[in-house]
């Protein structure tokens, strides 16, 4: 079996991944707060942990992996959006949740096994808070319930900070109902115009951190294998999750392996609305940037390094994917992933290393004359790319390469037939010295957005910018 090694932020070192139960490998990833479109920075953890999900399924079997990613659908940002728009909160969260699923689907992300909404688990949150109060880890004050941070001796271990350093280096909320400035909210009161639920402490709503603890416990148990998210969540969100979960369920260990992806930049600068370089996934898709291209750019940088989105990288990714899709038939699922690709991904999600192997495989396939291509090699290449979520055969991925007039999966075969036709015409032209038919077909291919490459090895046709599959019809 493939050995998976992951950088565990809990121990600050790369470790061999050993699941609690190989028959039920469990992963929880913090999802979005649904009040608006997801920006491209929000999409990075989705792609990162989608690759890990695919790897786990490959190694342990699709039926033996459970992936949970939540939706936060009760939050002050959502309340503010409802107030400014005049729309109902439920209407906003339903709409933005579907936006998120559509946009992440366009990036080729598989849907997790469970996608709980916070509002579906309010009773479980209340029960967890009651237990924390009963055990002395939480207290009520002025309608709020707060967690006693100093009561949990290991607080700060995940982020590597001491409580006193946190107070000195952060803006903590000072409130009269707090025993200590670092204590964080588990429950807060709701006025009549805000969402609220009945509780032992009055009508109110949960704090942000308790949501993930309650949902992960209900769906994955007191101990599970992997917890993931962006590194901006390590403190305070994940630190607080650890504290309240370990105190509420001391019989467990909460999450064994903690993975965090680095942040995203745009053209070398932090993404910011003030800099004019802030855009959503939908913005890119509507501008004509294919979801598969976005995914490729993300995977070209290791998840633990800052990623820089640039127009140049997107153009290079598009060129590569056009070439790869012209070589392989995504609908052919007869191949197996190359072990070099599997090993690269299993080495702490080294997706850039896996892409390098794919480049080598593509070069090997292209170096052969058309008639000598090993179809098993091509099928293995496609399977290797699919392990990264690339060259997928579905409605969201791939059709952009070939256009919509001709069935996308038939285009690679059509191009191969055109290669053979052009090659035959070229051979005859070299005998007769009449290249008019060669020039005519080359011009027609160029008009269809096809790049024509000729060499001693033969003829190669590749979809290029402006490719229009409809213009290929009638050329044979």
C-alpha positions as CSV (number, residue, x, y, z in Angstrom):
1,X,0.0,0.0,0.0
2,X,1.2,3.5,-0.8
3,X,2.7,5.3,2.2
4,X,1.2,8.8,2.8
5,X,3.3,11.4,4.5
6,X,1.6,14.7,5.7
7,X,3.0,17.7,7.4
8,X,1.2,17.8,10.7
9,X,0.9,21.3,12.1
10,X,0.1,19.8,15.5
11,X,3.7,18.4,15.7
12,X,5.3,20.7,13.2
13,X,6.8,17.9,11.2
14,X,6.1,15.5,8.3
15,X,4.7,12.2,9.6
16,X,3.6,8.9,8.1
17,X,-0.2,9.0,8.0
18,X,-1.7,6.2,10.0
19,X,-5.5,6.3,10.2
20,X,-7.4,5.5,13.3
21,X,-9.4,3.0,11.3
22,X,-8.3,2.1,7.8
23,X,-11.9,1.1,7.1
24,X,-13.2,4.5,7.9
25,X,-10.7,7.3,7.2
26,X,-12.2,10.6,8.4
27,X,-11.5,14.2,7.3
28,X,-13.1,17.5,8.3
29,X,-12.4,20.8,6.5
30,X,-13.8,24.1,7.5
31,X,-16.1,25.4,4.8
32,X,-17.4,28.9,3.9
33,X,-19.6,31.4,5.6
34,X,-22.3,31.8,2.9
35,X,-23.1,35.4,2.4
36,X,-21.5,36.2,-1.0
37,X,-19.5,34.6,-3.9
38,X,-16.3,32.7,-3.0
39,X,-13.1,34.6,-4.0
40,X,-10.2,32.7,-5.5
41,X,-8.5,32.6,-2.1
42,X,-11.5,30.7,-0.7
43,X,-11.1,28.2,-3.5
44,X,-7.6,27.2,-2.7
45,X,-8.3,25.0,0.3
46,X,-11.2,23.4,-1.6
47,X,-8.8,22.3,-4.4
48,X,-6.0,21.3,-1.9
49,X,-8.3,19.0,0.2
50,X,-10.1,17.7,-2.8
51,X,-6.7,16.3,-4.0
52,X,-6.2,14.8,-0.5
53,X,-9.7,13.3,-0.6
54,X,-8.9,11.7,-4.0
55,X,-5.6,10.3,-2.7
56,X,-7.3,8.8,0.3
57,X,-10.0,7.2,-1.8
58,X,-7.3,5.9,-4.2
59,X,-5.3,4.3,-1.3
60,X,-8.1,3.2,1.1
61,X,-11.1,2.8,-1.3
62,X,-13.9,5.1,-2.1
63,X,-16.2,3.4,0.5
64,X,-13.7,3.8,3.3
65,X,-13.2,7.6,3.3
66,X,-15.6,10.1,4.9
67,X,-15.0,13.8,4.1
68,X,-17.0,16.5,5.9
69,X,-17.0,20.2,4.9
70,X,-19.4,22.5,6.7
71,X,-21.4,25.6,5.7
72,X,-21.6,28.4,8.3
73,X,-25.1,29.8,7.7
74,X,-25.5,31.8,10.9
75,X,-23.1,34.7,11.2
76,X,-23.0,38.4,11.7
77,X,-21.8,38.9,8.1
78,X,-25.0,37.2,6.9
79,X,-27.1,39.3,9.2
80,X,-25.5,42.4,7.8
81,X,-26.1,41.3,4.2
82,X,-29.7,40.6,5.0
83,X,-30.2,44.0,6.6
84,X,-28.6,46.0,3.8
85,X,-30.4,44.0,1.0
86,X,-33.7,43.6,2.7
87,X,-33.8,40.0,1.8
88,X,-34.5,37.1,4.1
89,X,-31.5,35.3,5.7
90,X,-32.7,31.9,4.5
91,X,-33.0,33.2,1.0
92,X,-29.5,34.6,1.0
93,X,-27.8,31.5,2.5
94,X,-29.7,29.1,0.1
95,X,-28.6,31.2,-2.9
96,X,-25.0,31.6,-1.8
97,X,-24.6,28.0,-0.8
98,X,-25.6,26.9,-4.3
99,X,-23.3,29.5,-5.8
100,X,-20.5,28.0,-3.8
101,X,-21.3,24.4,-4.9
102,X,-21.6,25.5,-8.6
103,X,-18.3,27.4,-8.5
104,X,-16.3,24.7,-6.7
105,X,-17.8,22.1,-9.1
106,X,-16.5,24.2,-12.0
107,X,-13.1,23.7,-10.5
108,X,-13.5,19.9,-10.6
109,X,-14.0,19.5,-6.8
110,X,-15.8,16.4,-5.7
111,X,-18.6,17.0,-3.3
112,X,-17.8,15.8,0.2
113,X,-19.7,12.9,1.8
114,X,-21.4,15.3,4.1
115,X,-21.9,19.1,4.0
116,X,-23.7,20.1,7.2
117,X,-25.3,23.5,7.7
118,X,-24.6,25.0,11.1
119,X,-28.3,25.8,11.6
120,X,-29.1,22.1,11.4
121,X,-27.0,21.4,14.5
122,X,-28.0,24.0,17.0
123,X,-29.3,21.4,19.6
124,X,-26.0,19.6,19.5
125,X,-24.2,22.9,20.0
126,X,-26.4,23.7,23.0
127,X,-25.7,20.2,24.5
128,X,-21.9,20.6,24.1
129,X,-22.0,24.0,25.7
130,X,-24.1,22.6,28.6
131,X,-21.4,20.0,29.2
132,X,-18.6,22.5,29.1
133,X,-20.4,24.6,31.8
134,X,-21.1,21.5,33.9
135,X,-17.4,20.5,33.8
136,X,-16.2,24.0,34.7
137,X,-14.8,24.9,31.3
138,X,-17.4,27.5,30.5
139,X,-19.5,30.1,32.3
140,X,-22.6,32.3,31.7
141,X,-22.4,36.0,31.8
142,X,-25.0,38.6,30.7
143,X,-26.7,36.2,28.3
144,X,-23.4,35.0,26.9
145,X,-21.6,31.8,27.5
146,X,-17.8,31.9,27.3
147,X,-15.0,29.3,27.3
148,X,-12.4,29.6,30.1
149,X,-9.2,29.6,28.0
150,X,-6.8,29.3,31.0
151,X,-8.7,26.3,32.2
152,X,-7.4,24.3,29.3
153,X,-3.7,23.9,29.9
154,X,-2.8,23.0,26.3
155,X,-4.3,26.1,24.8
156,X,-2.0,27.6,22.2
157,X,-0.2,24.3,21.4
158,X,-1.5,24.2,17.8
159,X,-0.6,27.7,16.9
160,X,2.6,27.7,19.0
161,X,1.6,30.8,21.1
162,X,1.2,31.4,24.8
163,X,-1.9,32.9,26.2
164,X,0.0,36.0,27.5
165,X,1.6,36.5,24.1
166,X,-1.8,36.3,22.5
167,X,-3.1,39.0,24.7
168,X,-0.1,41.2,24.1
169,X,-0.1,40.8,20.3
170,X,-3.8,40.7,19.4
171,X,-6.9,42.8,19.7
172,X,-9.0,40.9,22.2
173,X,-12.5,41.9,23.1
174,X,-12.7,43.4,26.6
175,X,-16.2,43.0,27.9
176,X,-17.7,43.2,31.4
177,X,-19.1,39.7,31.2
178,X,-15.7,38.1,30.6
179,X,-13.6,36.7,33.4
180,X,-10.5,36.9,31.2
181,X,-9.9,38.9,28.0
182,X,-8.9,35.7,26.1
183,X,-12.2,33.9,26.9
184,X,-14.1,33.3,23.7
185,X,-17.9,33.2,23.0
186,X,-19.7,29.9,22.8
187,X,-23.2,31.5,22.8
188,X,-24.5,35.1,22.5
189,X,-27.9,36.7,22.9
190,X,-30.0,37.6,19.8
191,X,-32.3,40.6,19.6
192,X,-35.7,40.3,18.0
193,X,-34.4,41.2,14.6
194,X,-31.7,38.6,14.5
195,X,-31.8,34.8,14.1
196,X,-32.1,33.1,17.5
197,X,-32.9,29.8,19.2
198,X,-34.1,29.1,22.6
199,X,-31.5,27.9,25.1
200,X,-30.9,27.6,28.8
201,X,-29.3,31.1,28.6
202,X,-32.1,32.8,26.7
203,X,-32.8,33.3,23.1
204,X,-29.5,33.5,21.2
205,X,-27.2,32.0,18.6
206,X,-23.9,30.1,18.7
207,X,-20.4,31.5,18.4
208,X,-18.5,30.6,15.3
209,X,-16.0,28.1,16.9
210,X,-18.5,25.8,18.6
211,X,-20.2,25.1,15.2
212,X,-17.3,23.0,13.8
213,X,-16.7,21.2,17.1
214,X,-20.4,20.1,17.3
215,X,-20.7,19.1,13.7
216,X,-17.4,17.2,13.5
217,X,-18.3,15.3,16.7
218,X,-21.8,14.3,15.5
219,X,-20.5,13.2,12.0
220,X,-17.0,11.9,12.7
221,X,-16.8,11.1,16.5
222,X,-14.7,12.3,19.3
223,X,-11.5,11.3,17.4
224,X,-10.9,11.5,13.7
225,X,-7.9,11.6,11.4
226,X,-7.5,14.9,9.5
227,X,-8.6,18.5,10.1
228,X,-7.9,21.0,7.4
229,X,-8.3,24.6,6.3
230,X,-6.5,27.8,5.4
231,X,-3.6,28.9,7.7
232,X,-5.6,32.0,8.6
233,X,-7.9,29.7,10.6
234,X,-5.2,28.2,12.8
235,X,-5.7,30.9,15.3
236,X,-8.1,31.6,16.8
237,X,-10.6,29.2,15.1
238,X,-8.8,25.9,15.1
239,X,-7.1,26.7,18.4
240,X,-10.6,27.2,20.0
241,X,-12.0,24.1,18.3
242,X,-9.2,22.0,19.9
243,X,-9.8,23.5,23.3
244,X,-13.6,23.1,23.5
245,X,-13.6,19.7,21.8
246,X,-11.0,18.2,24.0
247,X,-12.7,19.5,27.1
248,X,-16.1,18.4,26.1
249,X,-14.9,15.0,25.0
250,X,-11.7,14.2,27.0
251,X,-12.1,10.5,26.0
252,X,-11.0,11.5,22.5
253,X,-8.2,13.4,20.8
254,X,-10.2,15.4,18.3
255,X,-8.1,15.5,15.2
256,X,-4.8,13.7,14.8
257,X,-3.4,15.5,11.8
258,X,-3.7,19.2,11.1
259,X,-3.1,20.6,7.6
260,X,-3.2,24.2,6.6
261,X,-2.8,25.8,3.2
262,X,-0.9,29.1,2.6
263,X,-2.6,32.2,1.3
264,X,-3.0,33.4,-2.2
265,X,-1.6,36.5,-4.0
266,X,-2.5,38.1,-7.3
267,X,0.4,39.2,-9.6
268,X,2.7,39.3,-6.6
269,X,0.5,41.3,-4.3
270,X,-1.9,40.5,-1.5
271,X,-5.4,40.3,-2.9
272,X,-7.4,43.4,-1.8
273,X,-10.4,45.3,-3.1
274,X,-8.4,48.5,-2.4
275,X,-5.7,47.4,-4.9
276,X,-8.3,46.4,-7.5
277,X,-7.0,42.8,-7.7
278,X,-9.8,41.2,-5.8
279,X,-12.0,38.8,-7.8
280,X,-14.2,35.8,-7.3
281,X,-14.1,32.4,-8.9
282,X,-17.2,33.3,-10.8
283,X,-15.5,36.5,-12.1
284,X,-12.8,34.3,-13.7
285,X,-15.3,31.8,-15.1
286,X,-17.4,34.6,-16.6
287,X,-14.3,36.1,-18.1
288,X,-13.7,32.8,-19.9
289,X,-11.1,31.3,-17.7
290,X,-11.9,27.6,-17.6
291,X,-12.3,26.0,-14.1
292,X,-9.7,23.4,-15.1
293,X,-7.2,26.1,-15.8
294,X,-7.8,27.7,-12.4
295,X,-7.3,24.3,-10.8
296,X,-4.1,23.7,-12.7
297,X,-2.6,27.0,-11.6
298,X,-3.5,26.2,-8.0
299,X,-1.9,22.8,-8.1
300,X,1.3,24.1,-9.7
301,X,2.4,25.5,-6.3
302,X,2.8,23.4,-3.1
303,X,-0.1,24.0,-0.7
304,X,2.2,25.1,2.1
305,X,3.7,27.9,0.0
306,X,2.1,31.2,-0.9
307,X,0.5,30.9,-4.3
308,X,0.7,33.7,-6.9
309,X,-2.1,33.9,-9.4
310,X,-0.9,35.5,-12.6
311,X,-2.3,35.9,-16.1
312,X,0.9,34.3,-17.5
313,X,0.4,31.2,-15.3
314,X,-3.2,30.9,-16.5
315,X,-2.2,31.1,-20.2
316,X,0.5,28.5,-19.7
317,X,-1.9,26.2,-17.9
318,X,-4.4,26.6,-20.7
319,X,-1.8,25.7,-23.3
320,X,-0.7,22.6,-21.4
321,X,-4.2,21.4,-20.8
322,X,-5.2,21.9,-24.5
323,X,-2.2,19.7,-25.5
324,X,-3.0,17.1,-22.9
325,X,-6.6,16.8,-23.8
326,X,-5.7,16.5,-27.5
327,X,-3.6,13.5,-26.5
328,X,-5.9,11.6,-24.2
329,X,-9.5,10.6,-24.1
330,X,-10.9,11.4,-20.6
331,X,-13.8,9.0,-21.2
332,X,-11.3,6.1,-21.3
333,X,-11.1,4.9,-17.7
334,X,-9.1,1.7,-18.5
335,X,-5.8,3.1,-17.2
336,X,-4.2,3.2,-13.8
337,X,-2.4,6.2,-12.2
338,X,1.4,6.1,-12.6
339,X,3.0,5.2,-9.3
340,X,5.3,8.2,-9.6
341,X,2.3,10.5,-9.6
342,X,0.7,8.7,-6.7
343,X,4.0,8.9,-4.7
344,X,4.4,12.6,-5.4
345,X,0.8,13.4,-4.1
346,X,1.4,11.0,-1.2
347,X,4.5,13.1,-0.2
348,X,2.6,15.8,1.6
349,X,0.5,16.6,-1.5
350,X,3.4,17.5,-3.8
351,X,1.1,18.4,-6.6
352,X,3.7,20.4,-8.5
353,X,5.9,17.3,-8.5
354,X,3.0,15.2,-9.8
355,X,2.5,17.7,-12.6
356,X,6.2,17.4,-13.5
357,X,5.7,13.7,-13.9
358,X,2.7,14.3,-16.1
359,X,4.8,16.5,-18.3
360,X,7.3,13.7,-18.6
361,X,4.6,11.2,-19.5
362,X,3.1,13.6,-22.1
363,X,6.5,14.1,-23.6
364,X,7.1,10.4,-23.9
365,X,3.7,9.9,-25.6
366,X,4.3,12.8,-28.0
367,X,7.8,11.6,-28.9
368,X,6.4,8.5,-30.6
369,X,5.0,8.5,-34.1
370,X,1.2,8.4,-34.1
371,X,1.0,4.8,-35.2
372,X,3.4,3.7,-32.4
373,X,1.5,5.3,-29.5
374,X,0.8,2.8,-26.7
375,X,-2.9,3.3,-25.9
376,X,-2.3,1.8,-22.4
377,X,0.3,4.4,-21.8
378,X,-2.2,7.1,-22.9
379,X,-4.9,5.6,-20.6
380,X,-2.5,5.6,-17.7
381,X,-1.6,9.2,-18.4
382,X,-5.3,10.2,-18.3
383,X,-5.8,8.2,-15.1
384,X,-2.8,9.9,-13.5
385,X,-4.1,13.4,-14.4
386,X,-7.6,12.4,-13.0
387,X,-6.0,11.7,-9.6
388,X,-5.3,15.4,-9.5
389,X,-8.8,16.2,-10.7
390,X,-7.5,17.1,-14.2
391,X,-8.7,15.7,-17.6
392,X,-11.9,14.8,-16.0
393,X,-14.8,13.6,-18.1
394,X,-17.7,15.7,-16.9
395,X,-19.8,18.7,-17.8
396,X,-17.7,21.1,-15.9
397,X,-14.3,20.1,-17.1
398,X,-12.9,19.8,-20.6
399,X,-15.7,21.0,-22.9
400,X,-14.0,24.4,-23.0
401,X,-11.1,22.9,-25.0
402,X,-13.2,21.6,-27.8
403,X,-16.3,23.9,-27.9
404,X,-19.8,22.8,-27.9
405,X,-20.8,22.1,-31.5
406,X,-19.2,18.7,-31.6
407,X,-19.3,16.1,-28.8
408,X,-16.2,17.0,-26.8
409,X,-15.0,13.4,-26.4
410,X,-15.1,12.8,-30.2
411,X,-12.8,15.7,-30.9
412,X,-9.5,14.0,-30.0
413,X,-10.4,11.2,-32.4
414,X,-11.4,13.7,-35.1
415,X,-8.1,15.5,-34.7
416,X,-6.2,12.2,-35.0
417,X,-8.1,11.4,-38.3
418,X,-7.3,14.9,-39.6
419,X,-3.6,14.3,-38.7
420,X,-3.6,11.2,-40.7
421,X,-5.4,12.9,-43.6
422,X,-3.0,15.9,-43.6
423,X,0.0,13.5,-43.3
424,X,-1.1,11.5,-46.4
425,X,-1.8,14.7,-48.4
426,X,1.7,16.0,-47.4
427,X,3.4,12.8,-48.6
428,X,1.7,13.1,-52.0
429,X,2.5,16.8,-52.2
430,X,6.2,16.0,-51.6
431,X,6.0,13.6,-54.6
432,X,4.1,15.9,-56.9
433,X,5.6,19.2,-55.6
434,X,2.0,20.6,-55.5
435,X,1.3,21.8,-51.9
436,X,-1.9,23.6,-52.7
437,X,-4.1,21.0,-50.9
438,X,-1.7,21.0,-47.9
439,X,-2.0,24.7,-47.7
440,X,-5.7,24.7,-48.0
441,X,-6.2,22.2,-45.2
442,X,-3.7,24.0,-43.0
443,X,-5.6,27.3,-43.6
444,X,-8.9,25.6,-42.7
445,X,-7.4,24.1,-39.5
446,X,-5.9,27.5,-38.5
447,X,-9.3,29.1,-39.0
448,X,-10.7,26.5,-36.6
449,X,-8.1,27.4,-34.0
450,X,-6.0,24.4,-34.5
451,X,-2.2,24.6,-34.2
452,X,-0.5,22.6,-37.0
453,X,2.9,21.2,-36.2
454,X,4.9,19.4,-38.9
455,X,8.2,17.6,-38.5
456,X,10.1,14.6,-39.8
457,X,8.2,12.5,-37.2
458,X,4.9,13.5,-38.7
459,X,1.9,15.8,-38.3
460,X,0.5,17.0,-34.9
461,X,-2.7,19.0,-34.4
462,X,-3.4,20.8,-31.2
463,X,-6.4,22.9,-30.1
464,X,-5.2,26.5,-29.6
465,X,-6.7,29.8,-28.6
466,X,-10.0,30.4,-30.3
467,X,-10.6,26.7,-31.1
468,X,-14.0,26.0,-32.6
469,X,-14.8,22.4,-33.0
470,X,-17.7,23.2,-35.3
471,X,-15.3,24.3,-38.0
472,X,-13.7,20.9,-38.1
473,X,-16.8,19.4,-39.6
474,X,-16.5,18.7,-43.3
475,X,-12.7,18.9,-43.4
476,X,-12.3,15.1,-43.7
